[in-house]
């Protein structure tokens, strides 16, 4: 199993960034365009661009064809999402993603990957708008007009380059404030619901899942307290083996309950990696099938199933 570093500990200057734009039709991804840049906002020298259309699963409406300026014939000749995703994930590596529409884009992206029974993207995601807004109440004005406004570049790659340059300036602003790591700037969000409370948890969870290491978490006890504040609730310490993610949930085997459990990611209060505790996911486990076993209105406590361990 490949080791995925906990990028939240790395200095911002040492990371590679990928500015990304997804063409999304409903929840169908029909195109991925991305540009790799360094901390200075300069494109990487080799292999800096990824630009690939995706064969749609849903027929494009006439309005979508005009909006994306893409003909159905051009899309029909494009490769399927499984093929494009494999290429993109290999190209992306451990880059920190920069997206103008992080919450919507990556919800759609991960939902599409789930439906195709492919791994989801869990790289840290920076949103330039919220980066600027967190620096100063009026700082968003330096972002909103150039890359969101009507005068933004019409050429998509030029728009990504401009977004990268602006994001680089924002990262330097954080550095001048003494915030030199992703964990310190407290804003990466995949999905956004996680970042509201615990912005760096998701990368640690992904690291544990990738290396098949158990984690120790503090999680609110159901019915233990009526308080809406997670810090005021009664928490159980649980050792969990992660089997997968489906926004906004984490699925895993809970050693305290000795059964499968589904956890809402934003409710995890504290977590610790257990480097000496490894596990294997049963070969017959299927994340998509696990969720399909329950109707959409199922309560969290109902999302439990028995797994046969060999």
C-alpha positions as CSV (number, residue, x, y, z in Angstrom):
1,X,0.0,0.0,0.0
2,X,1.4,3.4,-1.0
3,X,2.1,5.9,1.7
4,X,0.2,9.2,1.4
5,X,1.9,11.9,3.4
6,X,-0.1,14.0,5.8
7,X,0.2,17.2,3.7
8,X,-1.2,19.4,6.5
9,X,2.2,19.3,8.1
10,X,4.1,20.4,5.0
11,X,5.2,24.0,4.4
12,X,3.1,25.7,1.8
13,X,6.2,26.5,-0.2
14,X,7.0,22.8,-0.6
15,X,3.7,21.7,-2.0
16,X,2.5,21.4,-5.6
17,X,-1.0,22.7,-6.4
18,X,-3.4,21.8,-9.1
19,X,-6.0,24.4,-10.2
20,X,-9.0,22.5,-11.4
21,X,-12.2,23.1,-13.3
22,X,-14.9,20.4,-13.7
23,X,-17.6,20.5,-16.3
24,X,-20.6,19.2,-14.4
25,X,-24.0,18.4,-15.9
26,X,-26.3,17.7,-13.0
27,X,-24.2,15.1,-11.2
28,X,-22.5,13.9,-14.4
29,X,-18.9,15.0,-15.0
30,X,-18.3,15.7,-18.7
31,X,-14.9,17.3,-18.6
32,X,-11.8,17.7,-16.3
33,X,-9.3,20.5,-16.9
34,X,-6.4,21.1,-14.5
35,X,-3.1,23.0,-14.3
36,X,-0.2,22.2,-11.9
37,X,1.5,25.2,-10.4
38,X,4.1,25.8,-7.7
39,X,3.9,28.1,-4.7
40,X,4.8,31.1,-6.8
41,X,1.9,30.5,-9.1
42,X,4.1,29.3,-12.0
43,X,3.0,26.3,-14.1
44,X,5.2,23.2,-13.6
45,X,7.7,22.7,-16.4
46,X,6.5,19.3,-17.6
47,X,3.1,17.7,-17.7
48,X,1.5,20.7,-16.2
49,X,-1.8,20.5,-18.0
50,X,-4.6,17.9,-17.9
51,X,-7.6,18.5,-20.2
52,X,-10.0,15.6,-21.1
53,X,-13.7,15.4,-22.0
54,X,-15.7,12.5,-20.5
55,X,-18.4,10.5,-22.2
56,X,-21.7,11.5,-20.5
57,X,-24.0,9.1,-18.8
58,X,-26.9,11.6,-19.1
59,X,-27.9,13.2,-22.4
60,X,-27.0,16.8,-22.4
61,X,-29.8,19.3,-22.6
62,X,-29.7,21.9,-25.4
63,X,-29.1,24.6,-22.7
64,X,-26.1,22.6,-21.4
65,X,-24.7,22.2,-24.9
66,X,-24.8,26.0,-25.4
67,X,-23.3,26.7,-21.9
68,X,-20.4,24.3,-22.4
69,X,-20.0,24.9,-26.1
70,X,-19.8,21.2,-26.6
71,X,-21.6,19.1,-29.3
72,X,-23.1,15.7,-28.3
73,X,-21.0,14.2,-31.1
74,X,-17.8,15.4,-29.6
75,X,-18.7,13.9,-26.2
76,X,-19.8,10.6,-27.6
77,X,-16.2,10.0,-28.9
78,X,-14.7,10.8,-25.4
79,X,-13.5,8.0,-23.1
80,X,-15.7,6.9,-20.1
81,X,-15.3,8.3,-16.6
82,X,-13.5,5.2,-15.4
83,X,-10.7,5.7,-17.9
84,X,-10.4,9.4,-17.5
85,X,-10.4,9.1,-13.7
86,X,-7.6,6.6,-13.7
87,X,-5.5,9.0,-15.9
88,X,-6.4,12.0,-13.8
89,X,-5.7,10.4,-10.4
90,X,-2.3,9.2,-11.6
91,X,-1.5,12.7,-13.0
92,X,-2.7,14.4,-9.8
93,X,-0.7,12.5,-7.3
94,X,-0.4,14.4,-4.0
95,X,-1.2,17.9,-5.3
96,X,-3.3,20.3,-3.2
97,X,-6.3,21.2,-5.3
98,X,-7.4,24.7,-5.9
99,X,-11.0,25.1,-7.1
100,X,-13.3,28.0,-7.7
101,X,-16.3,25.9,-6.7
102,X,-14.9,23.4,-4.3
103,X,-18.0,22.3,-2.4
104,X,-20.2,21.7,-5.5
105,X,-17.5,20.4,-7.8
106,X,-16.1,17.8,-5.4
107,X,-19.5,16.7,-4.2
108,X,-20.4,15.9,-7.8
109,X,-17.0,14.4,-8.5
110,X,-17.1,12.0,-5.5
111,X,-20.7,11.1,-6.1
112,X,-19.8,10.2,-9.7
113,X,-16.9,8.1,-8.5
114,X,-19.0,6.3,-5.9
115,X,-21.6,5.4,-8.6
116,X,-18.8,4.1,-10.9
117,X,-17.4,2.1,-7.9
118,X,-14.1,4.0,-8.1
119,X,-12.1,5.6,-5.3
120,X,-13.0,9.1,-4.5
121,X,-10.7,12.2,-4.5
122,X,-9.5,13.1,-1.0
123,X,-6.7,15.6,-1.7
124,X,-6.9,18.8,0.2
125,X,-9.0,21.5,-1.6
126,X,-8.4,25.2,-1.4
127,X,-11.2,27.6,-2.3
128,X,-9.7,31.1,-3.3
129,X,-12.9,32.9,-2.3
130,X,-12.9,31.5,1.3
131,X,-9.1,31.9,1.5
132,X,-9.5,35.6,0.8
133,X,-12.5,36.0,3.0
134,X,-10.7,34.4,6.0
135,X,-7.8,36.8,5.6
136,X,-9.9,40.0,5.7
137,X,-13.6,40.7,5.5
138,X,-13.0,42.8,2.3
139,X,-10.2,40.7,0.8
140,X,-12.6,38.7,-1.3
141,X,-13.0,41.7,-3.6
142,X,-9.5,40.9,-5.0
143,X,-10.8,37.5,-6.0
144,X,-14.4,37.8,-6.9
145,X,-14.1,40.1,-9.9
146,X,-11.1,38.7,-11.8
147,X,-12.0,35.0,-11.6
148,X,-15.8,35.0,-10.9
149,X,-16.9,38.1,-12.6
150,X,-18.1,38.7,-16.2
151,X,-14.7,39.9,-17.3
152,X,-12.9,36.7,-16.3
153,X,-10.8,35.1,-19.1
154,X,-12.9,33.3,-21.7
155,X,-10.2,30.7,-22.4
156,X,-10.4,28.1,-19.6
157,X,-6.7,27.5,-19.3
158,X,-6.0,31.2,-19.0
159,X,-8.7,31.3,-16.3
160,X,-6.9,28.5,-14.4
161,X,-3.6,30.3,-14.7
162,X,-5.1,33.5,-13.3
163,X,-6.8,31.6,-10.5
164,X,-3.4,30.1,-9.7
165,X,-1.7,33.4,-9.6
166,X,-4.3,34.9,-7.3
167,X,-4.2,31.8,-5.0
168,X,-0.4,32.0,-4.9
169,X,-0.7,35.6,-3.7
170,X,-3.2,34.5,-1.0
171,X,-0.9,31.8,0.2
172,X,1.9,34.3,0.6
173,X,-0.4,36.5,2.5
174,X,-1.0,33.6,4.9
175,X,2.8,33.2,5.2
176,X,3.3,36.8,6.1
177,X,0.8,36.2,9.0
178,X,2.9,33.3,10.2
179,X,0.6,30.6,8.8
180,X,2.9,28.4,6.8
181,X,1.1,25.0,6.6
182,X,-2.3,23.8,5.4
183,X,-3.3,22.9,9.0
184,X,-2.5,26.5,10.1
185,X,-4.6,28.2,7.4
186,X,-7.6,26.0,8.5
187,X,-9.5,26.1,5.2
188,X,-9.2,23.1,3.0
189,X,-12.4,21.4,2.6
190,X,-13.3,18.1,0.9
191,X,-16.2,18.2,1.5
192,X,-17.0,21.7,2.9
193,X,-19.1,20.2,5.7
194,X,-15.9,18.8,7.3
195,X,-13.9,22.0,7.2
196,X,-16.5,23.9,9.3
197,X,-15.4,22.1,12.4
198,X,-12.2,20.0,11.9
199,X,-10.4,21.2,8.7
200,X,-7.4,18.9,8.9
201,X,-9.1,15.6,10.0
202,X,-9.9,14.4,6.5
203,X,-6.3,14.2,5.3
204,X,-5.4,12.1,8.4
205,X,-8.4,9.8,7.8
206,X,-7.4,9.3,4.2
207,X,-3.8,8.6,5.2
208,X,-5.1,5.9,7.7
209,X,-7.4,4.4,5.0
210,X,-4.7,4.4,2.3
211,X,-2.2,2.6,4.7
212,X,-4.9,0.4,6.3
213,X,-4.1,1.7,9.8
214,X,-6.7,1.7,12.5
215,X,-7.6,5.0,14.1
216,X,-8.7,5.9,17.6
217,X,-11.5,8.5,17.6
218,X,-13.7,10.4,20.1
219,X,-17.3,10.3,18.8
220,X,-20.5,11.6,20.4
221,X,-22.5,8.9,22.2
222,X,-25.9,8.6,20.8
223,X,-28.5,9.9,23.3
224,X,-25.7,10.8,25.8
225,X,-26.5,14.5,25.7
226,X,-29.0,16.8,24.0
227,X,-26.4,19.5,23.5
228,X,-25.9,20.6,19.9
229,X,-22.2,21.4,20.6
230,X,-20.1,18.4,19.8
231,X,-17.6,19.4,22.5
232,X,-20.3,19.3,25.2
233,X,-21.6,15.8,24.4
234,X,-20.5,12.6,26.1
235,X,-17.9,10.9,23.8
236,X,-16.9,7.3,23.4
237,X,-13.3,6.4,22.5
238,X,-13.5,4.0,19.6
239,X,-11.0,2.1,17.6
240,X,-12.1,2.0,14.0
241,X,-10.9,0.2,10.8
242,X,-11.9,2.5,7.9
243,X,-13.6,0.7,4.9
244,X,-14.4,3.7,2.8
245,X,-16.0,7.2,2.6
246,X,-19.2,8.4,1.1
247,X,-19.8,12.1,1.7
248,X,-20.5,13.1,4.5
249,X,-19.9,9.6,6.1
250,X,-17.1,7.3,7.0
251,X,-17.8,3.6,7.1
252,X,-15.7,1.2,9.2
253,X,-15.6,-1.6,11.6
254,X,-16.0,-0.4,15.2
255,X,-14.1,-2.5,17.8
256,X,-16.1,-1.0,20.6
257,X,-19.5,-2.1,19.1
258,X,-17.9,-5.1,17.4
259,X,-19.9,-4.3,14.2
260,X,-19.9,-2.1,11.2
261,X,-20.8,1.5,11.9
262,X,-21.3,4.7,9.8
263,X,-19.8,7.9,11.2
264,X,-20.6,11.5,10.2
265,X,-17.2,13.0,9.5
266,X,-17.9,16.4,11.1
267,X,-18.9,14.7,14.4
268,X,-15.5,13.2,15.0
269,X,-14.1,15.2,17.8
270,X,-10.5,13.9,18.1
271,X,-8.6,11.2,16.2
272,X,-5.3,9.4,16.5
273,X,-3.5,7.2,14.0
274,X,-2.5,3.8,15.4
275,X,0.7,2.9,13.4
276,X,1.0,-0.5,14.9
277,X,-2.5,-1.6,14.2
278,X,-3.2,-2.7,10.7
279,X,-6.2,-4.4,9.2
280,X,-7.6,-5.9,5.9
281,X,-10.9,-5.1,4.3
282,X,-12.9,-8.3,3.5
283,X,-12.8,-9.1,-0.2
284,X,-16.6,-9.4,-0.4
285,X,-17.2,-5.9,1.0
286,X,-18.6,-3.4,-1.4
287,X,-19.1,0.2,-0.3
288,X,-21.8,1.0,-2.9
289,X,-23.7,-2.2,-2.0
290,X,-23.4,-1.3,1.7
291,X,-25.2,2.0,1.2
292,X,-27.7,0.6,-1.3
293,X,-28.9,-1.7,1.5
294,X,-30.6,1.3,3.2
295,X,-33.2,3.6,2.0
296,X,-32.3,7.4,1.7
297,X,-34.1,8.2,5.0
298,X,-32.2,5.8,7.1
299,X,-31.0,7.1,10.4
300,X,-27.3,6.9,11.3
301,X,-28.0,4.3,14.0
302,X,-29.7,2.1,11.3
303,X,-26.6,2.1,9.0
304,X,-25.3,-1.1,10.5
305,X,-24.6,-4.5,8.9
306,X,-22.8,-7.7,9.7
307,X,-19.6,-8.5,7.9
308,X,-18.2,-12.0,7.5
309,X,-14.5,-11.9,8.4
310,X,-12.3,-14.7,7.0
